């Protein structure tokens, strides 16, 4: 059974333009006799065994680039990495560590890539050092092609550039 919010909550208005979800008509007339009311918030399941966070279902934010409440679909790669930076607005930098094989020496070398990912307001407590799962989506900006799908808080304090394979 799908979870739906109990009543309509006005979305936070922090931007110059009026913030509303495209799929919801705010000024509809409510039918008192109706057995089942349609929810006043658009939320979808992204699939792939990923649980929709409670903050996306019961929250009052508007984010058109959110995979749970916006118009972005997740397709392609699903990756895990460590959060390096949260300095941008709704965008984080995720570090992916991997091993590259050198055929001549028959050994591996450590390499890493930094990926910019859109972080929805549903994941409010993302900090540097946390582990996040990101999914590939359409290009959201010049550098952002991934979206945060899950968040695991940091357990042990490790260095920012320590090598960790997930």
Phi and psi in degrees as a GROMACS rama.xvg file:
@    title "Ramachandran Plot"
@    xaxis  label "Phi"
@    yaxis  label "Psi"
@TYPE xy
-75.5808  140.23  UNK-2
-85.986  134.318  UNK-3
-129.1  150.548  UNK-4
-66.2334  150.824  UNK-5
-68.5014  -49.8656  UNK-6
-139.446  167.526  UNK-7
-74.8294  132.14  UNK-8
-119.527  129.669  UNK-9
-60.3397  135.999  UNK-10
-70.1752  150.904  UNK-11
-63.7063  130.02  UNK-12
-110.442  88.67  UNK-13
-109.3  -13.7207  UNK-14
-97.0322  169.506  UNK-15
-68.2038  -41.2911  UNK-16
-83.9908  152.223  UNK-17
-68.2037  126.767  UNK-18
-93.585  120.249  UNK-19
-151.668  157.543  UNK-20
-81.1637  139.53  UNK-21
-65.8476  -32.8592  UNK-22
-82.9762  -4.94573  UNK-23
-114.914  130.018  UNK-24
-95.1119  111.911  UNK-25
-71.7162  -36.392  UNK-26
-92.4874  26.833  UNK-27
-71.5727  154.877  UNK-28
-84.5304  131.536  UNK-29
-89.5662  132.043  UNK-30
-93.2293  117.901  UNK-31
-71.0638  -34.5172  UNK-32
-78.9434  -11.311  UNK-33
-63.0223  134.243  UNK-34
-71.161  -40.1378  UNK-35
-125.357  119.744  UNK-36
-86.9446  139.411  UNK-37
-73.661  144.034  UNK-38
-68.5415  151.934  UNK-39
-94.4162  16.2772  UNK-40
-139.9  130.96  UNK-41
-85.4279  119.718  UNK-42
-137.234  138.314  UNK-43
-129.475  161.732  UNK-44
-95.0118  123.903  UNK-45
-76.973  -12.4295  UNK-46
81.7383  -161.599  UNK-47
59.6761  23.4813  UNK-48
73.6948  18.9931  UNK-49
-99.5003  127.424  UNK-50
-81.2077  136.124  UNK-51
-72.4715  125.975  UNK-52
-67.0336  150.83  UNK-53
-62.2495  -33.5391  UNK-54
-64.2129  -27.5253  UNK-55
-76.0779  -34.5578  UNK-56
-78.8836  -47.0557  UNK-57
-100.933  -1.75666  UNK-58
-74.1245  175.935  UNK-59
-128.722  28.822  UNK-60
-92.3488  160.673  UNK-61
-124.545  121.849  UNK-62
-146.079  108.025  UNK-63
-72.6087  -13.5422  UNK-64
-98.4535  3.97048  UNK-65
-75.7893  134.472  UNK-66
-71.4036  -17.5872  UNK-67
-94.7474  -34.2059  UNK-68
-121.023  -1.1926  UNK-69
-111.883  -160.66  UNK-70
-107.684  33.2342  UNK-71
-108.998  129.963  UNK-72
-105.319  145.413  UNK-73
-94.2285  124.173  UNK-74
-148.648  153.546  UNK-75
95.7942  -134.152  UNK-76
-83.7643  147.585  UNK-77
-118.491  119.798  UNK-78
-125.352  157.566  UNK-79
-120.67  144.136  UNK-80
-164.334  176.648  UNK-81
-102.505  135.643  UNK-82
-72.6346  126.418  UNK-83
-101.691  -36.0843  UNK-84
-147.919  139.29  UNK-85
-126.812  30.8349  UNK-86
-78.4081  -22.4447  UNK-87
-87.4216  161.745  UNK-88
-79.9589  116.588  UNK-89
60.4143  20.7904  UNK-90
-135.856  135.876  UNK-91
-124.393  161.512  UNK-92
-107.942  126.266  UNK-93
-113.325  130.294  UNK-94
-97.1783  126.181  UNK-95
-111.23  120.018  UNK-96
-97.9955  141.278  UNK-97
-152.372  165.992  UNK-98
-107.059  134.653  UNK-99
-114.484  127.904  UNK-100
-83.9791  130.419  UNK-101
-103.501  111.554  UNK-102
-65.4798  -38.2297  UNK-103
-61.8058  -43.2756  UNK-104
-97.6054  -3.63447  UNK-105
52.7741  44.2165  UNK-106
-139.816  168.32  UNK-107
-104.998  148.027  UNK-108
-118.775  150.829  UNK-109
-83.8167  134.479  UNK-110
-136.918  163.282  UNK-111
-147.01  159.294  UNK-112
-134.439  141.586  UNK-113
-99.8177  130.48  UNK-114
-118.99  130.438  UNK-115
-85.2889  131.986  UNK-116
-135.42  143.167  UNK-117
-77.05  129.651  UNK-118
-112.651  111.639  UNK-119
-67.4175  152.786  UNK-120
-62.0911  -10.8384  UNK-121
-65.1783  -26.8201  UNK-122
-103.759  76.4673  UNK-123
-72.691  -37.1054  UNK-124
-94.8617  28.5461  UNK-125
-74.7534  125.694  UNK-126
-125.874  168.874  UNK-127
-60.9888  136.393  UNK-128
95.7083  -15.0164  UNK-129
-71.0463  159.535  UNK-130
-101.406  127.595  UNK-131
-125.245  151.607  UNK-132
-104.203  126.649  UNK-133
-119.085  147.078  UNK-134
-120.673  144.718  UNK-135
-75.1771  142.092  UNK-136
-143.706  -173.709  UNK-137
-65.311  161.51  UNK-138
-62.296  124.227  UNK-139
-95.3248  -23.9576  UNK-140
-158.94  -165.724  UNK-141
-60.7556  -40.24  UNK-142
-113.571  -14.4917  UNK-143
-93.8691  120.673  UNK-144
-132.24  9.20276  UNK-145
-129.52  158.948  UNK-146
-133.906  137.935  UNK-147
-72.7829  130.293  UNK-148
-112.391  -29.9836  UNK-149
-150.031  155.665  UNK-150
-137.234  128.36  UNK-151
-117.204  120.396  UNK-152
-62.255  153.985  UNK-153
-67.9482  130.856  UNK-154
-92.8354  -59.1509  UNK-155
-110.658  144.182  UNK-156
-74.2268  117.52  UNK-157
-125.116  161.991  UNK-158
-67.2248  156.842  UNK-159
-63.9585  -37.9087  UNK-160
-106.22  21.5262  UNK-161
-72.3543  146.614  UNK-162
-83.332  120.926  UNK-163
-136.457  123.919  UNK-164
-104.211  133.879  UNK-165
